[in-house]
């Protein structure tokens, strides 16, 4: 049974395997003294999840029914509301439902350069199949490109995400950089979306858990935008995983005016309230959602650069609770990739992704960024106006 700290956090330090305690304390010392990008630090094997971070891109459309609902209404406001509902379901899938009940957040592997992940979400409530293709397009800094496509409803999600990690107090802060574009081909409509920052608490007690913070945005080509504010336990709402989303029109008058407000827990229930109304209506209850069926090829059918093939021995060791073997196998992969990088540098070779290419000043990104920036006035300062775009015609 886990102990608790004075602040109520669970303390799992006594559960750390004896052979890993030294590595854990060394890891904590590194955190306390490190400055810069923490992604380069080596995490103790017992804190690793048997999965690569690249697979987390699958959660974008785990609720393929809500993803395809974006296209259904003929009303642009209703389509934006449907977009927010899908986005909240993604947050829940990626940061809450993903962690098995009774377990704690564990660190996924840092994807190696060129690592790939391919899968398909099956039909859910008439959604049709949704294909997911992901590739690690940069290792330093870590950046993942993804293309998610649903042919039946004419939807494409193409974007990239990177992580800038830093240590603050007793928490790990992960700023998610990059942006994504959702294209509704049948509606000739596009959406730009950004992601919130992540705070990982409980590391000192070997019981990590995730909360979201900051503000993310959704900007549509139809002149509607959303700002979503995230707060953690003990702040305004007094509940964990709280969000508040305002849907507004670009160029509207007072910032206090809005079309509607969606508020609640991104990991639980939320409500929607129209402007000027005192009563709220149910918006989303993520506990009632059923994920789409997931299809991934068997290991023997996967290519050498596919994620589960690369990390197979590490994952097998972690699942067998052999943290020592997991650490050895993980080091073999990391050392091999360092040698490959050194060889490329010696030969003057430039590595290129297989599926994506970088487009600076990407037209759709630039247009939507300008629409958003001119409205929120200094609150939105994207680090780049480009995107990792899928190479083949979509």
C-alpha positions as CSV (number, residue, x, y, z in Angstrom):
1,X,0.0,0.0,0.0
2,X,1.3,3.5,-0.9
3,X,2.0,6.1,1.8
4,X,0.8,9.7,1.6
5,X,2.6,13.0,2.0
6,X,1.4,15.8,4.2
7,X,0.0,17.5,1.0
8,X,-2.0,14.4,0.2
9,X,0.2,13.2,-2.6
10,X,0.9,9.4,-2.9
11,X,4.4,8.4,-1.9
12,X,5.8,5.3,-3.8
13,X,9.4,5.7,-2.8
14,X,9.4,2.5,-0.7
15,X,8.1,0.6,-3.7
16,X,11.2,1.3,-5.8
17,X,13.1,-1.8,-6.7
18,X,16.3,-2.1,-4.6
19,X,18.5,-2.2,-7.7
20,X,16.9,1.0,-9.0
21,X,17.0,3.2,-5.8
22,X,20.4,4.5,-6.6
23,X,19.3,5.4,-10.1
24,X,16.2,7.1,-8.8
25,X,18.1,9.3,-6.3
26,X,20.7,10.2,-9.0
27,X,17.8,11.1,-11.3
28,X,16.4,13.5,-8.6
29,X,19.8,15.1,-8.1
30,X,20.0,15.6,-11.9
31,X,16.6,17.3,-12.0
32,X,17.4,19.6,-9.1
33,X,20.7,20.8,-10.7
34,X,19.9,20.6,-14.4
35,X,19.2,23.7,-16.6
36,X,18.1,23.5,-20.1
37,X,16.1,20.8,-22.0
38,X,15.4,17.9,-19.7
39,X,14.5,15.6,-22.5
40,X,18.2,14.6,-22.7
41,X,18.1,13.2,-19.2
42,X,18.0,9.4,-18.7
43,X,15.0,8.3,-16.7
44,X,15.2,5.2,-14.4
45,X,13.8,2.1,-16.0
46,X,11.1,1.5,-13.3
47,X,9.6,4.9,-14.2
48,X,9.3,4.0,-17.9
49,X,6.1,3.1,-19.7
50,X,6.5,0.2,-22.2
51,X,5.6,2.5,-25.1
52,X,7.2,5.3,-27.2
53,X,5.9,8.9,-27.0
54,X,5.3,8.7,-30.7
55,X,2.3,6.4,-30.1
56,X,0.5,9.1,-28.1
57,X,-0.4,10.8,-31.4
58,X,-3.0,8.0,-31.8
59,X,-5.2,9.6,-29.1
60,X,-6.1,12.5,-31.3
61,X,-8.8,10.5,-32.9
62,X,-9.5,7.7,-30.4
63,X,-13.1,9.2,-30.4
64,X,-13.4,9.0,-34.2
65,X,-17.2,9.5,-33.8
66,X,-16.6,12.9,-32.3
67,X,-13.9,13.8,-34.7
68,X,-16.2,13.1,-37.7
69,X,-19.1,14.9,-36.0
70,X,-17.2,18.2,-36.8
71,X,-18.5,18.0,-40.4
72,X,-22.1,17.2,-39.8
73,X,-23.9,20.5,-39.0
74,X,-24.7,23.1,-41.6
75,X,-24.3,25.7,-38.9
76,X,-20.7,27.1,-38.4
77,X,-21.2,27.7,-34.7
78,X,-22.5,24.1,-34.2
79,X,-19.4,22.8,-36.1
80,X,-17.1,24.7,-33.8
81,X,-18.9,23.4,-30.7
82,X,-18.5,19.9,-32.1
83,X,-14.8,20.7,-32.7
84,X,-14.3,21.6,-29.0
85,X,-16.2,18.5,-27.9
86,X,-13.8,16.4,-30.0
87,X,-10.8,18.3,-28.7
88,X,-11.8,17.8,-25.0
89,X,-12.3,14.0,-25.7
90,X,-8.7,14.0,-27.1
91,X,-7.3,15.6,-23.9
92,X,-9.1,13.0,-21.8
93,X,-7.8,10.1,-23.9
94,X,-4.3,11.4,-24.0
95,X,-3.8,12.6,-20.4
96,X,-6.3,10.7,-18.3
97,X,-7.9,7.5,-19.8
98,X,-4.5,6.4,-21.1
99,X,-3.2,5.7,-17.6
100,X,-4.7,2.5,-16.2
101,X,-6.9,2.9,-13.1
102,X,-4.8,2.6,-9.9
103,X,-1.5,3.3,-11.7
104,X,0.6,6.4,-12.0
105,X,2.0,8.3,-15.0
106,X,5.1,6.8,-16.4
107,X,7.6,8.3,-18.9
108,X,7.4,7.0,-22.5
109,X,10.5,6.4,-24.5
110,X,12.0,9.3,-26.3
111,X,11.4,8.4,-30.0
112,X,14.5,7.9,-32.1
113,X,15.0,9.9,-35.3
114,X,12.9,8.5,-38.1
115,X,10.8,6.3,-35.8
116,X,7.4,5.6,-37.2
117,X,4.0,4.5,-35.9
118,X,1.1,3.4,-38.1
119,X,-2.4,2.3,-37.0
120,X,-6.1,2.6,-37.8
121,X,-9.1,3.4,-35.8
122,X,-12.1,1.3,-36.8
123,X,-15.6,2.5,-37.4
124,X,-17.4,4.0,-34.4
125,X,-21.0,5.1,-34.8
126,X,-20.7,5.6,-38.6
127,X,-17.3,7.3,-38.5
128,X,-15.7,5.0,-40.9
129,X,-12.0,4.2,-40.6
130,X,-9.4,6.8,-39.5
131,X,-5.8,6.2,-40.5
132,X,-2.9,7.4,-38.3
133,X,0.6,7.9,-39.6
134,X,3.3,9.4,-37.3
135,X,7.0,10.0,-37.8
136,X,9.8,11.4,-35.5
137,X,11.1,14.2,-37.8
138,X,13.6,15.6,-35.3
139,X,15.4,14.2,-32.2
140,X,17.2,17.3,-30.9
141,X,14.9,19.1,-30.3
142,X,12.3,16.3,-30.2
143,X,9.5,16.9,-32.8
144,X,6.8,14.5,-34.1
145,X,4.9,14.9,-37.3
146,X,1.6,13.3,-37.9
147,X,-1.1,12.9,-40.5
148,X,-4.5,11.5,-39.5
149,X,-7.1,11.0,-42.3
150,X,-10.7,10.0,-42.5
151,X,-11.8,9.5,-46.1
152,X,-15.5,8.9,-45.4
153,X,-16.0,12.4,-43.9
154,X,-13.2,14.2,-45.8
155,X,-11.2,15.1,-42.7
156,X,-7.4,15.5,-42.4
157,X,-5.4,16.4,-39.3
158,X,-1.8,17.3,-40.2
159,X,0.5,18.8,-37.6
160,X,3.5,18.5,-35.4
161,X,4.3,18.7,-31.8
162,X,7.4,19.1,-29.8
163,X,8.3,19.3,-26.1
164,X,10.4,21.8,-24.3
165,X,10.8,20.5,-20.7
166,X,12.0,22.4,-17.6
167,X,12.0,21.9,-13.9
168,X,10.1,24.3,-11.7
169,X,9.9,23.8,-7.9
170,X,9.0,20.1,-7.5
171,X,7.2,19.8,-10.8
172,X,8.3,19.1,-14.4
173,X,6.8,21.6,-16.9
174,X,6.4,20.5,-20.5
175,X,5.6,23.2,-23.0
176,X,4.1,21.8,-26.1
177,X,5.3,23.6,-29.2
178,X,3.9,23.3,-32.7
179,X,0.4,23.5,-34.2
180,X,-2.0,21.3,-36.1
181,X,-4.4,22.0,-39.0
182,X,-7.7,20.2,-39.4
183,X,-9.0,20.4,-42.9
184,X,-12.7,19.7,-43.6
185,X,-12.5,19.0,-47.4
186,X,-16.3,18.7,-47.8
187,X,-16.8,22.1,-46.1
188,X,-13.8,23.9,-47.5
189,X,-13.0,24.8,-43.9
190,X,-9.8,24.7,-41.9
191,X,-9.0,24.9,-38.2
192,X,-5.7,25.8,-36.4
193,X,-5.3,24.4,-32.9
194,X,-2.6,24.5,-30.3
195,X,-2.1,22.4,-27.1
196,X,-1.8,23.4,-23.5
197,X,1.4,23.0,-21.4
198,X,1.7,20.0,-19.1
199,X,2.8,19.9,-15.5
200,X,4.0,16.5,-14.1
201,X,3.7,16.5,-10.3
202,X,4.6,13.8,-7.7
203,X,8.0,12.9,-9.3
204,X,9.8,13.2,-6.0
205,X,7.6,10.6,-4.5
206,X,7.8,8.2,-7.5
207,X,4.0,8.7,-8.1
208,X,3.8,11.1,-11.1
209,X,0.5,12.5,-12.3
210,X,-0.3,15.0,-15.0
211,X,-2.2,18.3,-15.0
212,X,-2.7,20.8,-17.8
213,X,-2.1,24.6,-17.5
214,X,-2.0,27.7,-19.6
215,X,-4.2,28.5,-22.6
216,X,-4.7,26.8,-25.9
217,X,-6.5,28.1,-29.0
218,X,-8.7,27.0,-31.9
219,X,-9.0,29.3,-34.9
220,X,-11.4,28.5,-37.8
221,X,-11.3,29.9,-41.3
222,X,-15.0,30.8,-40.9
223,X,-14.1,33.6,-38.4
224,X,-14.8,31.8,-35.2
225,X,-12.2,31.1,-32.5
226,X,-12.0,29.6,-29.0
227,X,-9.7,30.2,-26.1
228,X,-9.4,27.4,-23.6
229,X,-8.0,28.1,-20.1
230,X,-6.8,25.2,-17.9
231,X,-6.5,25.3,-14.1
232,X,-5.3,22.6,-11.7
233,X,-6.6,21.4,-8.3
234,X,-6.9,24.1,-5.7
235,X,-7.2,27.1,-8.0
236,X,-10.4,28.9,-9.1
237,X,-12.6,25.8,-9.3
238,X,-11.2,23.7,-6.5
239,X,-11.4,20.7,-8.8
240,X,-8.7,18.9,-10.8
241,X,-8.4,19.0,-14.6
242,X,-10.6,22.1,-15.0
243,X,-11.1,23.9,-18.3
244,X,-13.1,27.0,-19.4
245,X,-13.6,27.6,-23.1
246,X,-15.1,30.7,-24.7
247,X,-16.3,30.6,-28.3
248,X,-16.2,34.0,-29.9
249,X,-16.2,35.7,-33.4
250,X,-13.0,37.3,-34.6
251,X,-13.3,41.1,-34.6
252,X,-16.2,41.1,-32.2
253,X,-16.6,44.1,-29.8
254,X,-15.9,43.5,-26.1
255,X,-13.8,40.5,-25.1
256,X,-16.5,40.0,-22.4
257,X,-19.0,39.0,-25.1
258,X,-19.0,35.5,-26.3
259,X,-21.3,33.1,-28.2
260,X,-21.2,30.4,-25.6
261,X,-19.0,29.1,-22.8
262,X,-18.0,25.4,-22.2
263,X,-16.7,24.6,-18.7
264,X,-16.0,21.6,-16.5
265,X,-13.5,18.8,-16.2
266,X,-11.7,17.6,-19.3
267,X,-11.5,14.2,-17.5
268,X,-15.1,14.3,-16.4
269,X,-18.3,16.2,-17.0
270,X,-18.7,19.6,-18.5
271,X,-21.5,22.0,-19.4
272,X,-22.3,24.6,-22.1
273,X,-23.9,28.0,-21.4
274,X,-25.1,30.4,-24.1
275,X,-24.2,34.1,-23.7
276,X,-26.8,35.9,-21.6
277,X,-28.3,32.7,-20.3
278,X,-28.1,31.8,-16.6
279,X,-28.7,28.1,-17.0
280,X,-26.3,25.6,-18.3
281,X,-26.8,22.4,-20.3
282,X,-24.8,19.2,-20.3
283,X,-21.9,19.4,-22.8
284,X,-19.8,16.3,-22.5
285,X,-19.3,13.4,-20.1
286,X,-16.2,11.6,-21.1
287,X,-16.9,8.7,-18.8
288,X,-19.7,7.7,-21.2
289,X,-17.5,7.6,-24.2
290,X,-16.5,4.3,-25.9
291,X,-13.1,4.3,-27.8
292,X,-13.0,3.2,-31.4
293,X,-11.5,-0.2,-32.1
294,X,-7.8,0.0,-32.6
295,X,-5.9,-1.9,-35.4
296,X,-2.1,-2.2,-35.5
297,X,-0.2,-4.7,-37.6
298,X,1.4,-7.6,-35.8
299,X,5.1,-7.1,-35.0
300,X,6.3,-9.5,-37.7
301,X,4.5,-7.4,-40.3
302,X,6.0,-4.1,-39.2
303,X,9.0,-2.4,-40.8
304,X,12.3,-2.0,-38.9
305,X,11.7,1.7,-38.2
306,X,8.2,1.1,-36.7
307,X,8.0,2.0,-33.0
308,X,7.0,-1.3,-31.5
309,X,9.6,-3.1,-33.6
310,X,12.4,-0.8,-32.4
311,X,11.5,-1.0,-28.7
312,X,10.3,-4.6,-28.6
313,X,12.9,-6.0,-26.3
314,X,12.8,-3.0,-23.9
315,X,9.0,-3.2,-23.7
316,X,9.1,-7.0,-23.1
317,X,11.6,-6.4,-20.2
318,X,9.4,-3.7,-18.6
319,X,6.3,-5.9,-18.8
320,X,8.3,-8.7,-17.1
321,X,9.4,-6.3,-14.4
322,X,13.0,-6.8,-15.3
323,X,14.2,-3.2,-15.0
324,X,17.8,-4.1,-15.3
325,X,17.4,-5.8,-18.6
326,X,15.1,-2.9,-19.8
327,X,17.9,-0.4,-19.0
328,X,20.4,-2.5,-20.9
329,X,18.3,-2.9,-24.0
330,X,17.3,0.8,-24.0
331,X,21.0,1.8,-23.8
332,X,21.8,-0.5,-26.8
333,X,19.2,1.4,-28.9
334,X,20.4,4.8,-27.8
335,X,24.0,4.0,-28.4
336,X,23.3,2.6,-31.9
337,X,21.4,5.8,-32.8
338,X,24.3,8.0,-31.5
339,X,26.7,6.0,-33.7
340,X,24.5,6.4,-36.7
341,X,24.3,10.2,-36.1
342,X,28.1,10.3,-35.8
343,X,28.5,8.4,-39.1
344,X,26.2,10.8,-40.9
345,X,28.0,13.8,-39.6
346,X,31.4,12.3,-40.7
347,X,30.1,11.7,-44.2
348,X,28.4,15.1,-44.4
349,X,24.9,13.4,-44.9
350,X,21.7,15.3,-44.1
351,X,18.9,13.1,-42.7
352,X,15.5,13.5,-44.2
353,X,12.1,12.2,-42.9
354,X,10.4,9.6,-45.0
355,X,6.8,11.0,-44.8
356,X,7.0,14.7,-44.0
357,X,8.8,17.9,-45.1
358,X,9.0,21.2,-43.4
359,X,7.2,24.2,-45.0
360,X,8.1,27.5,-43.5
361,X,5.4,30.2,-43.9
362,X,2.9,27.4,-44.6
363,X,-0.1,29.3,-46.1
364,X,-2.9,27.9,-44.1
365,X,-1.0,28.2,-40.8
366,X,0.0,31.8,-41.6
367,X,-3.5,32.8,-42.5
368,X,-5.1,31.4,-39.4
369,X,-2.4,32.6,-37.1
370,X,-2.9,36.1,-38.4
371,X,-6.6,35.9,-37.8
372,X,-6.1,34.7,-34.2
373,X,-3.2,37.1,-33.4
374,X,-5.1,40.2,-34.6
375,X,-8.0,39.3,-32.2
376,X,-6.3,38.2,-29.0
377,X,-3.7,41.0,-29.1
378,X,-0.4,39.7,-27.8
379,X,-1.7,36.7,-25.9
380,X,-0.8,34.4,-28.8
381,X,2.9,34.3,-29.8
382,X,3.6,31.2,-31.8
383,X,7.3,30.2,-32.0
384,X,6.9,29.2,-35.7
385,X,4.5,29.8,-38.6
386,X,5.5,26.6,-40.4
387,X,4.3,23.0,-40.3
388,X,5.6,19.5,-41.0
389,X,3.4,18.6,-44.0
390,X,2.7,15.2,-45.3
391,X,4.7,14.7,-48.5
392,X,2.2,12.9,-50.7
393,X,-0.9,14.8,-52.1
394,X,-3.7,14.5,-49.6
